[in-house]
Amino acid sequence: MNYYNAKDVQKLTGLGQTASYDLIAKLNERLKKEYPGTITITGKIPKWYFDKKTMMKGENNETKEN
C-alpha cells in the first residue's frame, strides 16, 4: 500500500509541517471510524484515502491542477 507522509502532504496542499501532521492525524481518525479495525501509521496516510477525502485526484486518477 502506498502512503503520503507529511512532506508529501505539504507539497500537495501548501500547508506547513505542523498543519500537515494535524491533517494526517485527523484523516487517520476518520479512517478508523469509517473502517473499524484499521491499523494506521502515525505520520502517514494511505494515498487512496487522502486523495478521496481531499478530492486531489479526478475520476480518471490524474492529479488535479489548481
N, CA, C and O atoms as a GROMACS GRO file, in nm:
protein
  264
    1MET      N    1   0.085  -0.117   0.000
    1MET     CA    2   0.000   0.000   0.000
    1MET      C    3   0.090   0.123   0.000
    1MET      O    4   0.194   0.126   0.065
    2ASN      N    5   0.048   0.223  -0.073
    2ASN     CA    6   0.125   0.346  -0.082
    2ASN      C    7   0.071   0.450   0.015
    2ASN      O    8  -0.050   0.461   0.036
    3TYR      N    9   0.162   0.525   0.074
    3TYR     CA   10   0.127   0.625   0.175
    3TYR      C   11   0.185   0.761   0.138
    3TYR      O   12   0.286   0.770   0.068
    4TYR      N   13   0.119   0.866   0.188
    4TYR     CA   14   0.176   1.000   0.186
    4TYR      C   15   0.227   1.027   0.327
    4TYR      O   16   0.166   0.987   0.426
    5ASN      N   17   0.341   1.095   0.336
    5ASN     CA   18   0.390   1.142   0.465
    5ASN      C   19   0.367   1.292   0.474
    5ASN      O   20   0.307   1.350   0.382
    6ALA      N   21   0.412   1.357   0.579
    6ALA     CA   22   0.386   1.499   0.598
    6ALA      C   23   0.450   1.585   0.488
    6ALA      O   24   0.391   1.685   0.446
    7LYS      N   25   0.567   1.546   0.442
    7LYS     CA   26   0.631   1.624   0.334
    7LYS      C   27   0.549   1.616   0.206
    7LYS      O   28   0.536   1.716   0.134
    8ASP      N   29   0.494   1.499   0.177
    8ASP     CA   30   0.408   1.485   0.059
    8ASP      C   31   0.284   1.572   0.072
    8ASP      O   32   0.244   1.639  -0.023
    9VAL      N   33   0.223   1.570   0.190
    9VAL     CA   34   0.102   1.650   0.215
    9VAL      C   35   0.135   1.798   0.203
    9VAL      O   36   0.054   1.875   0.151
   10GLN      N   37   0.251   1.840   0.250
   10GLN     CA   38   0.294   1.980   0.237
   10GLN      C   39   0.300   2.020   0.089
   10GLN      O   40   0.250   2.126   0.051
   11LYS      N   41   0.360   1.935   0.008
   11LYS     CA   42   0.373   1.965  -0.135
   11LYS      C   43   0.237   1.971  -0.204
   11LYS      O   44   0.212   2.057  -0.288
   12LEU      N   45   0.149   1.879  -0.167
   12LEU     CA   46   0.018   1.872  -0.231
   12LEU      C   47  -0.077   1.983  -0.190
   12LEU      O   48  -0.158   2.029  -0.271
   13THR      N   49  -0.068   2.026  -0.064
   13THR     CA   50  -0.167   2.120  -0.011
   13THR      C   51  -0.114   2.261   0.011
   13THR      O   52  -0.191   2.357   0.014
   14GLY      N   53   0.017   2.274   0.026
   14GLY     CA   54   0.075   2.403   0.058
   14GLY      C   55   0.072   2.435   0.207
   14GLY      O   56   0.107   2.545   0.248
   15LEU      N   57   0.031   2.339   0.287
   15LEU     CA   58   0.028   2.356   0.432
   15LEU      C   59   0.170   2.350   0.488
   15LEU      O   60   0.262   2.301   0.422
   16GLY      N   61   0.186   2.400   0.609
   16GLY     CA   62   0.314   2.388   0.679
   16GLY      C   63   0.329   2.249   0.738
   16GLY      O   64   0.238   2.167   0.728
   17GLN      N   65   0.443   2.224   0.799
   17GLN     CA   66   0.472   2.092   0.854
   17GLN      C   67   0.374   2.053   0.964
   17GLN      O   68   0.320   1.943   0.962
   18THR      N   69   0.352   2.142   1.060
   18THR     CA   70   0.262   2.110   1.171
   18THR      C   71   0.121   2.087   1.123
   18THR      O   72   0.055   1.992   1.167
   19ALA      N   73   0.073   2.172   1.034
   19ALA     CA   74  -0.063   2.157   0.980
   19ALA      C   75  -0.076   2.028   0.900
   19ALA      O   76  -0.182   1.965   0.901
   20SER      N   77   0.029   1.988   0.832
   20SER     CA   78   0.026   1.862   0.757
   20SER      C   79   0.014   1.743   0.850
   20SER      O   80  -0.063   1.650   0.824
   21TYR      N   81   0.089   1.744   0.960
   21TYR     CA   82   0.078   1.637   1.058
   21TYR      C   83  -0.061   1.636   1.122
   21TYR      O   84  -0.117   1.529   1.147
   22ASP      N   85  -0.115   1.754   1.149
   22ASP     CA   86  -0.251   1.762   1.206
   22ASP      C   87  -0.354   1.705   1.110
   22ASP      O   88  -0.443   1.631   1.152
   23LEU      N   89  -0.342   1.739   0.982
   23LEU     CA   90  -0.435   1.688   0.881
   23LEU      C   91  -0.426   1.536   0.871
   23LEU      O   92  -0.528   1.468   0.864
   24ILE      N   93  -0.305   1.483   0.871
   24ILE     CA   94  -0.286   1.337   0.866
   24ILE      C   95  -0.351   1.272   0.987
   24ILE      O   96  -0.418   1.169   0.974
   25ALA      N   97  -0.332   1.329   1.105
   25ALA     CA   98  -0.390   1.273   1.227
   25ALA      C   99  -0.543   1.272   1.219
   25ALA      O  100  -0.606   1.174   1.256
   26LYS      N  101  -0.602   1.382   1.172
   26LYS     CA  102  -0.748   1.390   1.160
   26LYS      C  103  -0.800   1.290   1.058
   26LYS      O  104  -0.903   1.225   1.081
   27LEU      N  105  -0.731   1.278   0.947
   27LEU     CA  106  -0.775   1.182   0.846
   27LEU      C  107  -0.761   1.038   0.896
   27LEU      O  108  -0.846   0.954   0.866
   28ASN      N  109  -0.655   1.010   0.972
   28ASN     CA  110  -0.640   0.876   1.028
   28ASN      C  111  -0.752   0.844   1.127
   28ASN      O  112  -0.798   0.730   1.133
   29GLU      N  113  -0.796   0.944   1.204
   29GLU     CA  114  -0.910   0.924   1.295
   29GLU      C  115  -1.036   0.891   1.217
   29GLU      O  116  -1.109   0.799   1.252
   30ARG      N  117  -1.061   0.967   1.109
   30ARG     CA  118  -1.179   0.942   1.026
   30ARG      C  119  -1.170   0.804   0.960
   30ARG      O  120  -1.271   0.734   0.949
   31LEU      N  121  -1.051   0.766   0.917
   31LEU     CA  122  -1.030   0.636   0.854
   31LEU      C  123  -1.068   0.524   0.950
   31LEU      O  124  -1.134   0.428   0.911
   32LYS      N  125  -1.024   0.536   1.076
   32LYS     CA  126  -1.055   0.435   1.177
   32LYS      C  127  -1.206   0.426   1.203
   32LYS      O  128  -1.259   0.317   1.223
   33LYS      N  129  -1.275   0.541   1.201
   33LYS     CA  130  -1.420   0.540   1.223
   33LYS      C  131  -1.495   0.479   1.105
   33LYS      O  132  -1.591   0.405   1.124
   34GLU      N  133  -1.449   0.509   0.984
   34GLU     CA  134  -1.515   0.456   0.864
   34GLU      C  135  -1.486   0.308   0.843
   34GLU      O  136  -1.571   0.234   0.794
   35TYR      N  137  -1.366   0.266   0.881
   35TYR     CA  138  -1.324   0.128   0.862
   35TYR      C  139  -1.272   0.074   0.995
   35TYR      O  140  -1.151   0.067   1.016
   36PRO      N  141  -1.363   0.036   1.086
   36PRO     CA  142  -1.322  -0.014   1.218
   36PRO      C  143  -1.223  -0.130   1.206
   36PRO      O  144  -1.235  -0.216   1.118
   37GLY      N  145  -1.127  -0.130   1.294
   37GLY     CA  146  -1.026  -0.236   1.292
   37GLY      C  147  -0.905  -0.202   1.207
   37GLY      O  148  -0.808  -0.277   1.204
   38THR      N  149  -0.911  -0.089   1.138
   38THR     CA  150  -0.799  -0.047   1.054
   38THR      C  151  -0.681  -0.007   1.141
   38THR      O  152  -0.698   0.061   1.243
   39ILE      N  153  -0.564  -0.048   1.102
   39ILE     CA  154  -0.442  -0.009   1.171
   39ILE      C  155  -0.381   0.106   1.092
   39ILE      O  156  -0.360   0.095   0.971
   40THR      N  157  -0.353   0.216   1.161
   40THR     CA  158  -0.294   0.332   1.094
   40THR      C  159  -0.149   0.349   1.138
   40THR      O  160  -0.107   0.295   1.240
   41ILE      N  161  -0.075   0.424   1.059
   41ILE     CA  162   0.065   0.452   1.088
   41ILE      C  163   0.076   0.601   1.119
   41ILE      O  164   0.038   0.684   1.037
   42THR      N  165   0.128   0.634   1.235
   42THR     CA  166   0.143   0.773   1.275
   42THR      C  167   0.229   0.849   1.174
   42THR      O  168   0.338   0.804   1.138
   43GLY      N  169   0.178   0.963   1.130
   43GLY     CA  170   0.253   1.047   1.036
   43GLY      C  171   0.240   1.007   0.891
   43GLY      O  172   0.304   1.067   0.805
   44LYS      N  173   0.157   0.907   0.862
   44LYS     CA  174   0.135   0.864   0.724
   44LYS      C  175  -0.014   0.839   0.702
   44LYS      O  176  -0.087   0.802   0.795
   45ILE      N  177  -0.057   0.859   0.578
   45ILE     CA  178  -0.197   0.836   0.542
   45ILE      C  179  -0.199   0.760   0.409
   45ILE      O  180  -0.123   0.793   0.318
   46PRO      N  181  -0.285   0.660   0.397
   46PRO     CA  182  -0.292   0.590   0.267
   46PRO      C  183  -0.327   0.688   0.155
   46PRO      O  184  -0.416   0.772   0.170
   47LYS      N  185  -0.257   0.676   0.043
   47LYS     CA  186  -0.278   0.768  -0.068
   47LYS      C  187  -0.422   0.766  -0.116
   47LYS      O  188  -0.480   0.872  -0.141
   48TRP      N  189  -0.482   0.647  -0.128
   48TRP     CA  190  -0.618   0.639  -0.180
   48TRP      C  191  -0.716   0.714  -0.090
   48TRP      O  192  -0.810   0.776  -0.139
   49TYR      N  193  -0.694   0.708   0.042
   49TYR     CA  194  -0.786   0.774   0.135
   49TYR      C  195  -0.766   0.926   0.132
   49TYR      O  196  -0.863   1.001   0.130
   50PHE      N  197  -0.642   0.970   0.132
   50PHE     CA  198  -0.613   1.113   0.125
   50PHE      C  199  -0.672   1.173  -0.002
   50PHE      O  200  -0.738   1.276   0.002
   51ASP      N  201  -0.647   1.107  -0.115
   51ASP     CA  202  -0.697   1.157  -0.243
   51ASP      C  203  -0.849   1.161  -0.245
   51ASP      O  204  -0.908   1.255  -0.299
   52LYS      N  205  -0.913   1.061  -0.188
   52LYS     CA  206  -1.059   1.056  -0.184
   52LYS      C  207  -1.116   1.168  -0.099
   52LYS      O  208  -1.209   1.237  -0.140
   53LYS      N  209  -1.060   1.189   0.020
   53LYS     CA  210  -1.115   1.286   0.114
   53LYS      C  211  -1.081   1.430   0.079
   53LYS      O  212  -1.156   1.521   0.113
   54THR      N  213  -0.971   1.453   0.012
   54THR     CA  214  -0.934   1.589  -0.024
   54THR      C  215  -0.968   1.621  -0.169
   54THR      O  216  -0.951   1.734  -0.214
   55MET      N  217  -1.017   1.522  -0.241
   55MET     CA  218  -1.051   1.536  -0.383
   55MET      C  219  -0.934   1.588  -0.463
   55MET      O  220  -0.950   1.672  -0.552
   56MET      N  221  -0.815   1.537  -0.432
   56MET     CA  222  -0.693   1.580  -0.501
   56MET      C  223  -0.680   1.515  -0.639
   56MET      O  224  -0.604   1.564  -0.722
   57LYS      N  225  -0.753   1.407  -0.663
   57LYS     CA  226  -0.746   1.341  -0.792
   57LYS      C  227  -0.884   1.334  -0.853
   57LYS      O  228  -0.985   1.323  -0.783
   58GLY      N  229  -0.887   1.341  -0.985
   58GLY     CA  230  -1.013   1.332  -1.057
   58GLY      C  231  -1.057   1.188  -1.076
   58GLY      O  232  -0.992   1.096  -1.026
   59GLU      N  233  -1.166   1.170  -1.146
   59GLU     CA  234  -1.220   1.036  -1.168
   59GLU      C  235  -1.126   0.947  -1.247
   59GLU      O  236  -1.126   0.825  -1.231
   60ASN      N  237  -1.044   1.008  -1.333
   60ASN     CA  238  -0.952   0.928  -1.414
   60ASN      C  239  -0.818   0.908  -1.343
   60ASN      O  240  -0.720   0.864  -1.405
   61ASN      N  241  -0.814   0.940  -1.211
   61ASN     CA  242  -0.697   0.917  -1.125
   61ASN      C  243  -0.578   1.006  -1.158
   61ASN      O  244  -0.465   0.971  -1.124
   62GLU      N  245  -0.600   1.118  -1.225
   62GLU     CA  246  -0.492   1.212  -1.251
   62GLU      C  247  -0.498   1.324  -1.148
   62GLU      O  248  -0.607   1.365  -1.107
   63THR      N  249  -0.383   1.373  -1.106
   63THR     CA  250  -0.380   1.481  -1.009
   63THR      C  251  -0.441   1.606  -1.072
   63THR      O  252  -0.409   1.642  -1.185
   64LYS      N  253  -0.529   1.672  -0.996
   64LYS     CA  254  -0.592   1.794  -1.043
   64LYS      C  255  -0.492   1.909  -1.039
   64LYS      O  256  -0.411   1.917  -0.947
   65GLU      N  257  -0.500   1.995  -1.136
   65GLU     CA  258  -0.419   2.117  -1.138
   65GLU      C  259  -0.499   2.229  -1.075
   65GLU      O  260  -0.616   2.244  -1.107
   66ASN      N  261  -0.439   2.309  -0.987
   66ASN     CA  262  -0.510   2.420  -0.924
   66ASN      C  263  -0.500   2.544  -1.007
   66ASN      O  264  -0.554   2.648  -0.970
   0.00000   0.00000   0.00000
